[in-house]
Every structure is written in C-alpha cells, then in structure tokens.
Amino acid sequence: MSSLSRELVFLILQFLDEEKFKETVHKLEQESGFYFNMKYFEDEVINGNWDEVERYLGGFTKVDDNRYSMKIFFEIRKQKYLEALDKHDRSKAVEILVKDLKVFASFNEELFKEITQLLTLENFRENEQLSKYGDTKSARAIMLVELKKLIEANPLFRDKLQFPNLKSSRLRTLINQSLNWQHQLCKNPRPNPDIKTLFVDHSCGQPNGARAPSPANNPLLGSIPKPGGFPQLGAHGPFQPAPTPVAPLAGWMSNPPAVTHPAVSGGAIGFGTPTNPAAMLKHPRTPSAANPSMDYPSGDSDHVSKRPRPVGLSEEVNLPVNMMPVTYPQSHSYPQDDFHKAVARTLSQGSAPMSMDFHPVQQTLLLVGTNVGDIGLWDVGTKERLVVRNFKVWELGKCSMALQAALVKDPTVSVNRIIWSPDGTLFGVAYSRHIVQIYSYHGGDDIRQHLEIDAHVGGVNDIAFAHPNKQLCIITCGDDKTIKVWEATSGTKQFTFEGHEAPVYSVCPHYKENIQFIFSTALDGKIKAWLYDNLGSRVDYDAPGHWCTTMAYSADGSRLFSCGTSKDGESHLVEWNESEGAVKRTYQGFRKRSMGVVQFDTTRNRFLAAGDEFVIKIWDMDNTSLLTTIEADGGLPASPRIRFNKEGTLLAVSTVDNGIKVLANADGVRLLRTLENRSFDASRSASETVTKPLINPLTAAAAAAAAAAAATSSGTAAPSSITAMNGDNRSMVDVKPRIADESMDKSKVWKLMEITDTAQCRSLKLGDSIRTAKISRLIYTNSGVAILALASNAVHLLWKWPRNERNSTGKATASVSPQLWQPPSGILMTNDTIDNSPDEAVHCFALSKNDSYVMSASGGKISLFNMMTFKTMTTFMPPPPAATFLAFHPQDNNIIAIGMDDSTIQIYNVRIDEVKSKLRGHSKKITGLAFSNVLNVLVSSGADAQVIY
C-alpha cells in the first residue's frame, strides 16, 4: 500500500471516530494494522474480553513473531487460565490449557508442566509464586502494565502507537476542496449548486446559456480557490489507478501471464506477498514514518493527545509470577558501543578485495575474493590466513570453447562475488569469466573442490544460495542477460530465466511464507522478479540510478533495501514498500558524484552501511538522515567493499593497500579478546606438555559423569518454576537484573547404587573444538540434560545431549555423545579476570535451580550469565577479596552466598545490589558452601579444615 493510500486509511479512521462508528473504527485498525489503539486495548483487557483482545492483537502480530509477541500472548492466556481456576471452573481451565497455553510447551516444557500442576491445587495461590495473586481486577491491572511495556518495546508496533496529528474533519475538508475544484471547472457554475452525490463528478446544468457567478460563501463548499490553485485533472492525482494494474506476488503466481516476459511499468512490484494477497496489507512488517500523536485528535473526540513513554525500560517488571525484568533495546538512542569504531584487526590479503563474506555460524571466519581471482579464508580471531587459492580452472577440457579462447586471449580473472551457503558447509565463487566454483568446507583449513560450472557467456556477476522446494540450489546471473538455477549437489541446471535486455548485475533470492522467488537487477536499471518456473518474469520496474543496483533484505526478512549507483556517479540507498513496489524512503548523505559503485550491507535489523567517500556511512533503517561515519583510521578506497558478520559484531572493510580492516563494536571487541585468550592458553598448554604428562580432564570427568548419570536416572527431576518467557535477544542491554524466583525443590528419594567393578562404568570423551587446556570446574545441570564446565582460561563450556532415536529422553547418557553448544551469536560466557592470569585464580560457579542462570567467578568480578543466550547480565564485587565459592539460596535466587579468600562469607542480594550480611568464623579461604533445602541453615567449609553451620 502506497504512503498516500495509508494516509487515506488514517483519514477514514478519523472520520469514523467523529461519526461514532466505534466498532468499525477498531475493526479497520485491526485489519489495516496501521494504528494500535492502546486506549481500546486497555479497556478490553480490564473488562476481560479475551477473545477480542487476541483478535485485535492478531492484526499486528502473531504468537511466534518475536520474543515480545510471545510474552504478550503468554501473559494474556495465563491470566485467562488463572481466572478460570479462581472461579473453580476446571473444565474451562483445561480447555484454555490445551487450546491456548500448549503452544508455549515447545518453548518451555518445564513451565508448561508447572502451569498444568496448578490444576491439582484447591487454590492456585498455594503455589509460592502465585501466593500474592489478589483479586481479578488488581491482577488485570498489574498485567496491563507489563503488556504496555512489551507492546511499546516490540519492533512490530513501532510507529503504530500514535495517530497522525490531523486537524479535525480532515477528510471532509479534502472532499470540500475537491467539490470546489469540480465546481470551478463547470462551464456554467451556479451560485448555489445542489450537490447530492459524491459518486460522480459534480457538474452544473446550463441555465439558458447564461454563466452564473461562482459561489463565494456556500456553506457546503466554502470559499472557492483560485483557478491556478488546483492541479489539472489527469493521471497524476494521488489516488488515480495505474494505467496497467498488476496483481500482487500471490496473484501473478496463480495467474501467470500469457507472454514470456511482460513489460509492466505502472503496476506494483509485489515484493513477496503471501498466498492470501490481503495478508501482507493486513500484517505489514515494515514500520511507517507517520507523524504520530496518541489518539484521534479531533474536535469532538474525548481522547487526549500525549507523548508515549520511551521504549527502553529501566524499572523492574513486578508481576506475581514473572520475577525476571525484561530489558529492551533503546529505539531512539545510539550508544557508541553499537558502532564499529575500533579497528580490531588488519589483514594483508595481497591483492584488492572485491567481495567478502563471514561464515554464517563461525562468526570470525571471513572469506575474501580478489581482483586477480585469488580466494582467501581468514580466522579473524587468531589473525591467521587458513587458506589461499589462486585462480585455476579445474577441468579446462570440460569448459566451453568460448571460455578457453577467452582465457588464452586474456588470462586475467577477477572474483565478482564470494558467498557462503546458509549452513556454512559450502561456499561459491563467481568469476569475471564464465564460471563459478563451489567448494565444500570441512572446518579449519580443509576446503575441497565440489563443483565447477561453466555458467554464463561472459562474466558471472553474482551468485547466491536458496532452498526452493526444500532443495539447496545455486543461483547465478551474468553478462549474457540470463539468470540460472543449478542443483547444488550435482550442478544440474534446473531453470534459465530470460527477459532482461542488459547484463544481469545481481540476484536476491527470498521467500515469503510458502512463496519462493528471486529478484534480479540489470545494468539498464530494470528490476525483475521470478518464480521457480518457466513462465517468465512477473515484474518490470525501474531502480533508482538505472545502472548498478544490488538488493538485500534485513536479517529478519521483513524489509527490502537496494543501493545503486548511476553512470554519472549518483548513488541511491532506498527502502521499498513490499506491497506496492514503490520506494518507501530514500536515505540522504551521498555526494552528488560517487567515485565508484557503492556497496552496502544491513545489520541487526537496525542499521544500514555503505562505503562512500573513503568512509563507511551508517544510517538507522527508520531515519533517512545520515547517522554517523566511520573512517577506520584512514586508508580506505573511495568506495570500500564492506561486509558485516551475521551477528553484527564485526565489519570487514577493504583498504587501498590490498588489505582488510576488521572493525568491531563493543561485543565484537569482547569476542576477539576471548579468542585471543583462548589461543594464548592453547599455546601455553602445549608448551607445558613437554615437561609433564597431560591428563585429559574431560575424559576423566566424563567417566565420573557417566556414573553420576546412572544414579540420577533413578531420581525425580524437580519441577521448574513459572518464569518469564523472555527468549533470546542479542541486543539486550547489560543491567542489574532480578532473577526469576524458583520454587523450592521437592525432596528426592535416591536409590543407593554401589559401584564395585569398572564394568559398571562407561567412559565418554566430550568433544572440544575450542581446544581448552584444562577444566577447573565441572557439574551437571539440574535438568540432567547437559554438563557445564569452567575452563582455566575463564571460559565456560556447555555440552548438551541431543534428543533423538538413540536417546529419546535427551538426558545425560554414556551411550550418546553430547554436543558442545553455543548460541547462534557465537558469544562465549567468559569471566572477568585479573592481570590476564586466570590459571592462578580460584574458579567457582553455581547454577540456578532451573538452569536459566549461572553465577561464576575466576579471580575477578563475579558474573551473572543467561544460560540461553550466554549474555553477561551483570558483574559485581571486584576483588580484593576474590570469590572462592558460590551458592544460590534454594528458595530465592536473588540471594547468593559468596565465600571469599579472606575467610568471610557474604550474603548478597542481586536484585538490590547489596550485601545483606557478612559471616565470620573461618581463618582461611572458604572452600565450600551449601544451603539446606529444608532447614534455614548454611554450612561452610574452609581451608582451615573447619566445617561451620
């Protein structure tokens, strides 16, 4: 929908509100998805109209859109469930549990089990977490506070919480102006025209050939504007239909054109519309830039305009069940930590980089293709070039005569594009001469030849990977004006798309729901779209600049951008309206004549970057003004090549001296420092093995773990508490949190198992691709599905047992090897250390009861980590004294006992950042702490051989 059509919806909403069509107003709000009426939503929540609450929300978001949406729906359905229990309506509660809450079981199975157990209680307030639950009215009010915060933080509601600041009766005013204009164009305008319909244009009848004077003060029409004040009637009016309308993407999928490649200039591009053509309009994923105010501000409206609260939340979320606060990224502030200002690495490639790509999983592996056909693979963390390959045709005899003749005439070849496959097991190289080469990657420096395809006549300008029909394919485009699709295993050609009238410059495969498609751009500035069939292009549209243009989606696939440079050097960076095929916003900040073709990239669903004028220019996606520039300490070419890694922590930039600078934000700097420490520890460990035998602590620990697994398999796992379903957020801000309270463990009945023979034990070696030298601490998680270790370099390692046919429970077992696990961000949980000598420190950690958090120390500050994201949530208590032992209170995870190397024990409250008491009695450092699960007792041991409780 174009911006003018969108504004028309707002005008209709204002009109309906003024005319008191209340139900229709909210129906249009929900169906258009343009404006979320918080006042209406609040009223429905307070009144407990849960079906309407979810229906209204459904126009803006779905349960699984993101973590905020999931938590919004969870809170609503949980409240509905508790109200049914409070009314002792068990059948209704069971219905809600099965129909509404079961969807969350796949995200947090233990939480769902705990919620289910509430059915067994006479009064759910017997559950400790719900003991403070009041009456229904107060509970709804408390929940509403949480919901408003989540909605304001949810990016899908961005710019949808405020209504444009309109003058009252704006639509009536525009209609009057139109009627005045029509009356002005009458051949015989009457002084008091009788306008009875808006369905047809107004025209005054001819009064006996006499021309009557124009009306001056008609109460319906108002004053008549001057003739020059109106535009001429024609095809350029704001709401005129296009001369040749085109159906959205779903439409041209189901009704393909009869011709092979129709030229359509006036219709919508239809960027990935789902099967239901209206769905993309109902649930737009791209926020608008409308000027907001809170409600419909009109003359007879009771709503009061107000500024919305900022998105960032500093206060805690104090709901009866969810004790963990939710922290959200600031939408309108830009901490310097967000920007890649630090030059963390300088790599010497030897020839000019033309294309770069980071590995999709291993965040520090960088592929580089150069202007002389070389390819390189760098480990940015260790600054090591793992692979270098010079250009060579693998099987020249199988290549076309045209390629052989071209290579004889001019053997110089350049890399036009190099790219990883989505899972990082393959990478493709597109060369300036005919061919693409596909390599398979097996870790480290192990790359192997996989496919060589003589793909195009002339240069291969771009290459990409896609999964049409659940099959990995390679997409190429070239100077021969075609796009081709190849099967990635055998190299068999599946499709050839013809229709461009100039060399095809770039391809951008994507999918929307169940529709797979490809955008292509050509050197004549044409954009076309293709389905995986032989029915031709569905779109023919002009790109800004009309020359070299590339297209890319944001990381979440919801927003489409393009960047192009014209032959005159004018560069254009724009965002597209997916449903209309029109430019939605144009970003400012380019000079009139760029000195090369500008490359761009997107990161973190928030920023755009482009290399221009010897710097990197950065924009916020929601703001057309240039945000900042990065000089990278100089040495950049006029139009540097750039590439972000997947998590947006590193940015690779080409330099004038045939090198690469790797820039890092704060998270990237921490990641690289961690890898440096790991490399240092590995080399140090290798030197130590020369003088003393190396005992593999993992093998020994695994043998003990296997024996422990046999014992725990007879025990009963404690139920996890009801906690907030916060999920992962890689841009979470570091704050002092309040940990979710967890219910006290129920007593377990253990079966004593005597191990008298080695045959009763099975050993299992835990794989460690990180090459850790020594394990200092090792424990099972409380759930029995993982092992957590703390290494001598202050890095935590987590092995998880997969749930599969050989291990249906997913529990720890010696018959199946666990997998070393890391979150997609690649972040490591690394403790603070002192003087870079963690080997000499006392290492200690403690897990919360539901394995959600780990408290840990390695001689430096104590760190609190989120076990799902590995994010450092807070650090506290810098030494001296240093922590030597940690223990969570069994009933309140906000209370921690900390043993110190000065022989004291500190009882610390994380939530308020305060030491509640300090216990003395030992004369040497604390070596052990244990809370009783039943008694209000803490037992301690020290290096002075004393046990105190």
N, C-alpha and C positions, 0 to 999 in steps of 0.2 A: 504494500500500500504506500503510495507516494506521501510526502510530507503534507501536501495540501489536502489530500483525502483524509489523512489522520487528523488534521486540524478541523475538518468538517465534522468528524465524529465528536470532537470536543464541543463544537458549536451546537450539535444536536443534543448532546448531554446537557448543556446549559439550558437549552430551550425546554427539554422535557422536565428538568428540575423546576424551572419557572412555572411551567404549566401543571406542576404537581403530579406528574406521571411517575410516581416513586418506584413502583415495581419495574417499569420499563427502563428507567434510568439505570438501576442496578443490573438488570439483565444485559443492557448494552455495555456497561462497564466490564462485565464478566466476559461477554462474547468477544469484544474487541481486544481486551487485555491491555488497554492503553492507560487506564487510571484505576488504581486500587483505592476505594473509598474506605479509609481507616475508620471513620465515624460509624459507617454502616456495619463494618466488620465487628467493631466493638459492641454495638448493640446486639448483634446476633449471638455473639459469644456470651454476653452477660445473660441473655434470655435463654441460652442453652439450645438454640435452634441448630443442632449439629449438622443436620443434612444440608441446610442452606449454607452454613459456614464452609463445609467442604466443597459444595458445588461452586460457591463464589471463588474460593481459593483455586479451584480447578481451572479457572480461566487464566491464571497467571503462572501456576507451577504445578508440578506433579510430585508424588512422594519421592521418587528417585532422581529428581533433577540435580540436587546437590545436598550437602550436609545440613544446610539451614532448612531447606524444604522438608527433609526427612524429619528433623526435630519438630518443626511446626506441626506436621500431621501426627507425629507420635504424641505430642503433648495434648492435642485435641482428643485423640482417641483414648488416651489414657484417662483423661478427665471423664469422658463419657462412660468408660468402664468403671471407674471408681464411683460415679454417681449411681450406676445400676447396682453395684454392690451395697452402697449405702442405703438403697431402697429395698434391699434383700430380694431383688429381682434376679435370681440366679440364672434363669433361662435367658434373660436379656444380656446378662453379663457374659454368658457363654457364647452367645451369638456375636457379641462385639469382639470377644477374644478370637474367635475363629475367622470372622469375616474382615475385621479391621486391624487387629493387632498382630495376627500371624505373619503378615508381610514383613514385620521387623525381625522375625526369628532368624532369618538368614543373615542379618547383620549382627545380631547379638543374641545367640541362642540361650545363654545363661539368663539374660534379662527376661526373655520371654518365659522361661521356666519359673522365675521368681514371681512374675506377674500372675502366672497360672496358679501358683500356690496360694494366692490370696483367696481363691475360691474355697479353700479348705478352712478358712478362718471365719469364726462367727462375726467378728468385726475386724475389717482390714486394718483398723488402727492398732491392732495388736502387733502388726509389723512395725519394727522400730523406726524405719524410715518414714512411715506414714502416721506416726503417733501424734504429730502436731496438726494433722489434717483437721480443719474446722468444719464449718457448715458449707453447703454447696455454694452459696453466694460469695463467701470470702475466698473459697478455693478458685472459683472462676475469675475473681478479680486478680488474685495472685498469678494465675496462669496467663491472664491477659497481658500483664506487664511483661512477662517473658516472651509472649508471642509478638508483641510490638517490637521488642528489641531484635528478635530473629528476622522479622519482616524487613525492618529498616536496614539490617545488615546483609540481607540476601541480595546478591547482584541481579537476580531476575526482577526485583522490584525497583531497581534503580531508575530514577526519573519517572516512576509511576505512582508516587505517593503524594504528588502535588498537582493541582489542577492549574492550567494556564490562567494568568491574571487577565481576565476579559472584562470589558465594560458590559453592563447589564444589557440583555436583549440584543446581543451582538448579531445573531442570525437574522432577527427582524430588521436590524439596521442595514445589513447587506442586501436583503430582499428589497427593501425600500429603495436602496441605491440602484438596484437592477431595474426596478419598475420606473424610476425617474429616467434612467438611461433609455429604456424602451419608449417611454413617452416622448422623450426628446427626439427620438428617431422617427416619430409619427409624421406622416406628411401633413395631416390636418389635426394637430393636437387640440383637444378641448380643454376648457378652463377647469372643469370638474369631472374628470374621467371616472367612469363607473367600472372599476376593476373587480371582476367577480371570480377570477380564477388565476391560479399560478401555473396551471398545467400547460398553457400555451403562451406564447409571447403576446404582450399587450399591443393593441393597435386601435386607434380611434377611428370611428367611421367618418366619412366625408360629409360635413354639414353644408350641403348645397354649394359645394365648391369654395366656400369661404374659409380662410385659415383663421382659426381662433387663436387668441393669445395663449401662451403657455401658462400653466398654473403657477402661482407664486407661493401660496400658503395652504396648499391642500393638506388637510390633517392626516390623510393616509400616507401620502407620498413625501410630504415635507418639501424643503426647498429643492429646486431643480438645479443641478450643477451646470457649469458652463459647458458648451459643446466640446471644447478642447479637453475637458477633464476626463473624458471616457475613452478607453481604447476602442479601436474599430472591432466590430463583430467579425470573428473569424475562427480559425482553428487553434489559436494560441491562448484561448481562455483557460483559466486554471483548471476547470473541470471538463474540458472538451475531451471526448473519447479519441483514442489514437486512430489514425486512418485505417491501419490494418491490425486489429487486435490479435493478440496471441495468447493462447491458454497458458496457465502456469505449468511447471515441470510435469506434474502428475497428468495434466491434460495432454501434453504432447507425447507422453509415454503411452497412454492408452489410445490416442488418436493420432498416429504418426502421419506426417504429411505425405501426399502422393508423390511429390517431387523428391529428388535425392537430397538436395541441399537448398531449401528455400531461403531467399533473402528477405528477412523481415527487419525493418528498421524502426517501426513505430511501436512494436509490442513490448511486453515485459520479458525480461531475461528469464525469470522463473528460476532463481538460483536454488535448486534443491527443494522444491515444495513437496511435502509428503503426499501419500496416496490420496488422502482427502484434501482437495485443493483449498478448502477453507481452513484447514488446520493451522497452516502457517500464519494466517491472518489472525486466528483466534489466540494462538500462543506464540506471539513474536518473541524471539530470544535476544533481539538487539534493542538495548535501551535507546530511547529517543532523547533529543536535546530540547524538549519543550521547556518553555519558561514556566516554572511551577509556582503555585500557591496552594493552600491546603484543600479547600472545598470550593464548591461553585460560588464564586463571589458575584452575586447579582443583587439587583435592587430589592427583591422580595425573598432573599434567601436568609435562613436563620443560621447558616454556617459562619463561623468566624475564621478569617484567614489567620494563619500563624506559620512561623518557620518550623520546619521539622527538626527534631533532635539530630545531632550528628550520628554517623553510623558507628564510630568507634565506641566501645563500651569500656568504662574503667571500673564501674561498680560490679559487685558480685551478683550472681543470679541466685536468689534465696528462695527457691521453690522447695516444698516439703520433701520431694523425692530426689530431685536433681541438685546435688550439692556442688557440683563442679561448675565454675563460671565458664561462659563461652566468650572467647576473645575474638574480635573480628578485625580484619584489616581496615585501616582508615581509607575512605574513598577519595578524600579531597586533600590529603596531606601527603607529602613526599619526603620521608626520612632519607637522609643521604645514604643510609645503608642499602636502599633499594637500587642505587645506581652503581654501574660498573666503573668506578673511578680508579681503582687500584690496578696497575699493571703487574699481574701476578707471575706471568711467565713471558719470556721472549724466546721464540723458537726460530732457528735458522733453517729454512727449507731449501735454499739454494737456487730456486727459480720462482718466478712470480706466481703466487697462489691465485687460481681462477675460481675455485669452488671449494667449500669446506662443509663438513657435517659431523656433528657429535653423535656418538653411539646412543641409541635410544634407552639403553639400560645402564651401561657403564658410563657415568656422566663425565669422565675425564679422558675418554678415548676420542681422538679427533682425526678424521680422515681429511686429506688435503689432495687436490688435483691441481696441476700447474700448467703454465703456458707452453711447456716443452713436452707435455704428455706424461710427466712423472706423477706417480701417486705415492703418498706417504701416510703412515699411521703413527700417530704420536700418543704417548701416555703423558698427558699434561701434568698429572700428579707427580711423576718422577722425572719429568723433563726429558724422557727417553724417546728417541725415534725407534719404534719397534720394527717398522717395515719401510722399505723404499723400493719401488719398482719403476724401471724405465719403460717407456712405451715400446711394445713389441707385439706384432700380430702373431697370435699363437699358431694358427694354421693358414698360412698365406695361400696355399693351394686351394683351399675351400672358399676363398673370398672371390668376389666378382672381379671380372677383368677391369671394370671401371676403377675399383679401389686399387688394384695392383698397378694400373697405369698411373693413377694419381700419386701413389707413393713413390714410384720411380721418378716422376716429374718433379715432385716436391715432397721430401720425406718428413718435413716438419709437421708435427701434430700437437694440438692443444687439447687439454681437458675442458670441456664446456660445462659439465656437471658431474658431481660425485655425490652419492647418497646411500644411506643405509636402508635396508628393509625394515619394516615395522618392528620385528623382533630382534634385529641386530645379527642375524645369522648369515645374511648376505649383504653385499654392497655392490652397487652398479656404477660404472664409469661411462659417460657419454663423451665421445671424442669428436674432434672437428672434421674427421674423415670417416664417414660411412658406418663405423662400427661402434658397438657397445660391448663391454666386457663385464661379466658378472663373476665376482669372487665369493667364495664361502669363507666365513670366519669361524675359527675354532678356539679362540682365546689366545691371549698373549701375542706372539708374533707369528702365529700359524694362520696364514691365509692361503687358499688353494684356488686354482683355476676351476671355474664352474661352467660358464657358458661364454661363447663368443658369437655374436650375432652381427652379420652384415645387414644392418637395419635400414639404412636410407642412402639415397644417392646424394652425395654431398655431405655436409656436416650434420651430425646428430646434436641438436641444440638443447635438448632436455631429456631427462629420464626420471621416472617415478615408479613407485610400487603401489599396488592396490589389491583388494580382495573381492573382485566381483564373483558372485556365485560361490563364495567361501573358498576360492582358489587363488593362491598368490600369483599375480601377474606383473609383468614389466610393461610400462607404457613409455613409448619414445616418440619424439617428433623431430622433423628435420627440414633441411633446405628443399627437399622435394615436395613440400607443401602437404605432407601427409602426417597423420598420427597412427601409430601401430601399437597393437596389444599382443604381447607374447606370453606364453605359459612359462612360468619361472623355473620349472623343473627340467623340461626338455628343450625349451626355446622354440616350441612350435608357435607359429603365427596364428592368432585367433581372429583378429579384426584389423582392417585397414580403413581408416576414416579419411575420406577425400571431400574437399569442399572449400578449403582455403585457397585464395588466389595469390598468396605470397608465402615465403618460407615461414614455417611454424616456429615460433620463438620459445614458447613454454607450454607446459601442461600442468593441470592442477586437478588430480582425481579426488573425489569426495563422495560422501553418501549422506542422505537424509532419510532416517528411518530405514525403509526397505528399498530405497531407490539409489542405485549406484550410477554415477555419471562422471564425466570428465569435462573440465573447461580447458579451452586452448586459446592461445593468443598468437597472432601472426604479425609480421613486420609491417603490414599495412594498417595495423591498429584494430583489426577485427577480433572480436571475442565470439567464440562458438561453443556450444555445449553438445555433448554426445552421450547417448546411452550405449550400453554394450550390445549393439545390434548393427545391422547393415542398412538402417533406414535414414542415414544422413544426419546432419546437424539440426538441432531444434532451435537454435538461436543465432542471430547475426547482429552483433551490436558493436558500437564504436567505443574503444577505450580512450580515455584522456591521453593525449600525447601522440596517438596514431603511429606508434613505432614500437620500440622495445618495451614490452609490458610483462610483468610477472604477477601472478595472483597467489594468495595464500589465505587460509582460514586461521582464526585464532585457535589456541590449543584445545579449547573445548568444542571446536567445530561450529560455533554458533554465529560467528561474524566473519564476513568476507572482505578482504582488502586487496588492493592492487597498487603497484608502483610502476610507473613508466616514464621514459624519457623520450622526447621527440627528437627529430633530426636536427632541430635548431637548439637543442640542449635544454628545453623546458621540461622540468620534472614535475610529476603529479603523483601524490600519495592520497588515495581516496578509500573510503568505506562504501560498500554497495548495499543498497536496500535489496535484500534477497527476493522479496516477493514481487517487487516492481521492476527489477533490473535497472534501477536508476542510481546515480551517485547520491549517497545519503549525506556524506560530509567530505570536504576537501581540506586536507591538512596544510597549514601555512608554514613557511620557513625555508623554502628553496630559493636560491638565487635565480635570476632570470635565465642564465645560461650555465647549466651544469657542465663540468669539464669531462664528462664521461657518462656511461649508463649507470644510473643509481640502482644499487641493490638494497633490499630491505628485508626485515625479519620481524616476527612478533614474539612476545614472551609473556608468560604468566597471565594470559587473558587480560592484560592491563596496558602493556607498553608496546609501542612501535619504534623501530630503529631503522635508520637509513644512513649510508655512507655518502657524504657530500661535502665539498669544500674543505677537504683534508681533515674532517672531523666526523664523529658519529653524532647524528641528531636524534633526539629522543622526544616522542610525543606520548601523552596519555591518550588511550583509544577514545575517550569520551570528550576530548578537548582538542579543537583544531589548532590551537596555538602551540608553537614550539615550546617544549618543556625545559629542555636543557641540552647542552652539547658536551661531548667528551673528546678531549684532544689526545688522550692516551700518551702523554709526554712527547707528542710530536712524532714526525717520521711517517705519517700516513700518506698514501697517494690521494689524488684529487677525489676519486670515488672508490674508497676502500671496500673490499669484499668483507662481509660480516656474517656471523652465524652464532646464535645462542645455543647452549645445550638445552636439553629438554626441560630441566627444572628452572632454567633462567638464572642460574647462579654464575655461569661463565659466559663470556662473549669473546669469540675469536675474531681478530681483525687483521687484514693483510697490511704489510708495510712496504715502503718504497725500496727497501734493501733486500727484497726477496725473502722476507721473513713473515712471522706471525706473532702478534701480541695477543696474549690471553688476558682479558680484563675480568675482574671478579668483583661482585658485591660482597657484603659482609659474610653471607652464608658461604659464598664461594671461597673467600679467604680462609674461613674455618675448615672447609673441606680439604683444601690443598695443604694446609698446615697439618691436618690429621694424617694425610697421606705421606707427608714428609717425615713425620714422627714414626709412622709405620715402616717406612723404608729404612730409617736410621736404626730402628730396633731390629729389623730383619738382618741387616748387615752386621750389627753388633752381636747378635746371637750366633751368626755364622762363625765369627772370629772366636767366640767362646768355645765352640765345639772342638776346636783344635786342641785345647788343653784339658778339657774334661768331657766325660761321656754325656751324651744328650739323652735324657729320659723324656719321652713324649708324654706330656701331662694329659693330652687329650685321650690317648689310648687307655691310660690307667684310670682316668676319670670315667671314661665310658664303661669300663668293666664294673666299676662301683655303681655307676648309674643303672646298668642293666640289672644288677642285683636289687637295687632300690626299686626299680620298676616292678619287679616281681612282687615286692612287698606292697607297693602302693596299689597294685591292680586289685587287691582284696579290700582296699579301703573304700569309703564312701566320700565322693567329692563334695565339698561344701558348696552350698548354693551361693552364687554371686548376688551382690546387692542390685537393687534397681538404680541404674545410673543414667546419666545423660547420654543420649546417642549423638555424640559430637562428631565422630568420624575424623577424617584427615583434613588438614588444612596446611599447605606448605608455607603460606604467608602469614601464619599465626604469629602474633606479636609476643615477645617474651614478657610475661607478667608474673607477679606473685600470686599463685593460684590458691584456691581452696580445694582440697582433694575430695573427691566424692566419698562420702561415708559408706562403709560396707558393713553388712550385718555380721554379727559375731558367728564364728564357726560353730557348727553343732559338734558335739562330742563324737569322736570316731571310735569304733571298736576295731582294733587291729588284731590280725591273726599272726601269732609269733611263728616265724619261719626260720629254722635253724639251717645254716649253710655249713655243711661239713665236708663237702667234696667240691673240687674245682669243676667237676662236670655239671654242677648246678649253676654255674656262671657262664655267660656268653659274652665275649668281648666284641666291641664295635668301635671302630675308629670314626671320629667325627671329622668330616672334611672341612678344610680351612683354606679357602682360596686367598684369604688375606695374609697368609704366611705369618701368623702371630708366633712369637718366640716362646712365650711362657704364659701359662694360665695361673692367675693368682687366686681367683675365687670361682667356684662352680656350684650351681644349685639347680634343682628342678623348679619349674614354675608350679604354682599351686594347682593349676588345672591338670598337670601331668601330661601336657602335650608338647613341651619344649624344655630345653636346657639353656640357661643363661650363664654366661661366663664373663669374667672381668680379667682382661689380659694385663701383663706387666707394663704395657705402654698406655694404660688408662682407657683402652678401647673395649667396649662391650661387644660380645658376640652372642647371637641368638640362633639356636638350631631348633627347627620345628619339624615334627613328624607329619608327613602328608597323610591325608585320609584317602585311601584307595582300596583296591580289591584285596591286597595283602594285609592292609591294616584298616579295617572298616571303622574302628573307634577313633583313629587318629591319635591314640595315646602313645606314650613312650614305650618302645619295644626294641629288643636287640635284633629282631628278625628283619627290620626295615631300617635303612639308613635315614637319619634326619637330614634336612637341608638347611644350609646356612642362609638365614633370611635377612633381607634388608627391605625397607620401604622403597617405593618407586623413586623417591627423591634421591636415593643414594647416600643420605645423611648417616653418619655414624654417631652412636652415643659415646662421647668422649669426655672424660672427667677433666676438671681443671687440675693442673699440676704445678709444682714449684720448681724453679731452676731447671726445667727440662730434664729431670732425672726421676721419672716415675718408678723405675725399677727399685729404687731405695725406699719408696714410700710404703706405708701400710694401706693395703687395699681393702675396702669393705663395701657391702651393699645390702639392701633389703628390698623385698618385693611386697607390694600391697596385696591384700587378700584376693582380689580378682585379677591380679596380674596386669592391671592397667598402668601402674606407675612403678618406677624403680628409683630408690634413693641411693646415691652412690658417692664415694669419695676415694681419691688416690693421692692423698697428701696435701691437696689444695682445698679449694672450696667444696662444699657439699653440693651436689647437683641433683635436681629432680627432673626425670625424663618421662615423656609419654611413650609407653611401650608400643603403641600402634604406629606412631609417626617418627619415633626416635628424636622428637623435638625436645630441646632443652627448655623446660618450662620456667625454671628459676635456679639461681645459685645463691648460696648464703654461707655464713660463718667462715670467713677466710682465716687461715692459720696465722700465728700460733694461738692456741693449741690446735693440733690436727685431729680429725676424727679417726678412730681406730675400729669402731664397731657401731652399727646402726640397727634399730629395731622399731617397727611400726607398732603402735598400740592396737590390740586386736579389735577394739570397739570403735575407735575413732582414728582414721588415717591422717587426720590433721595433727595428731600428737605423735612425736617421734622421740625415742630415747637415743641419745648420742653419747657414746663413750669416747673419751679424749685421751691423748697421750700424756696429759698432765695428771692423770688418775681421777679426774672428775667425770661425772655423768650429768649431762644437761637434758632436761625435758623441754622440748622445743615445740611451739605451736606454729605450723607453717602458715596457717591462714592469716594470722595477725603478725607474723614475723617477730615473735617474742619468745625469749627463754622464760618459761614459767617457773622453773626451779633448778637448782644445782645441787647435786648429791655428792657428798664426800665420804671417804672411808677407806678407799684403796690408797696404797702408797706408790704404785706403779701404773703403767698404762692399762686401760681397760681392754680385755681380750674377748669378752663375751657378754651378751645381754639377752634376756628372754622374759617376755611378759607371760603371765598365766592367763589362759583363756577363760578361766572360771573365777579365780581369786583376783583381787585387786593387788597383785604382787608383781614386782620386778626383781629378777635375780641377775646378779652381775658376777663376773669373774675378772681377775686381774693378773698381770704378770708377777704380782707379789704372792701368787698361789693362794689367794683368798677367794671364797665364794660368799657373797653378801646378798641378803634379800630383806 
